[in-house]
Amino acid sequence: MCKSFIPFGHAKSIYEIDPSFYTKHGVKTLFMDLDNTLDSYKAKEPKQETIELIKKLQTNNITPVVISNNKASRVSGYVNKLGIEFLASARKPFAKRLLNEISKRNLKKDEVMLVGDQMMTDVLAGKHAGIRVVLTEKIVKEDQFTTHFNRLIDRPIRRHHRKKGNLRNWRDL
């Protein structure tokens, strides 16, 4: 199956990844998906675990940025409580808005990593933008209606890449 679906690494959750992993790989800016990566799409405010993650990243000189396909009204309400920046309506899997964000921030692609829970949006967008992606499992059972279609395509591709050993654990990288 398409190499565009093979992430740099895989983690059960963004919360299990130690910031030293990002530092080891030269990451200075971490793009993070919101819905089902950081929290449920229903969550209006970040949980304590998310607040602690952001603090850990910042303590390790990693700039966290939320990159979401959701509307600005949904993303800003959540992210403003974290005091970090975001890009809403990112239009993943298309890379144009990610590339614009990288350019606008004057970032080097090898210093940026994206963490997200979907192959069809996060992995494809990251790969097309030329940045590394860590794929996670979704953290809650429920999904937005628009995500159900992506999950139907995601499951068999994920299963295939898992069997082929293409979903390498982040700890082994």
Secondary structure, 3 states (H helix, E strand, C coil): CCHHHCCCEEECCHHHCCHHHHHHCCCCEEEECCECCCECCCCCCCCHHHHHHHHHHHHCCCEEEEECCCCHHHHHHHHCCCCCEEECCCCCCCCHHHHHHHHHCCCCHHHEEEEECCHHHHHHHHHHHCCEEEEECCCCCCCCCCHHHHHHHHHHHHHHHHHCCCCCEHHHC
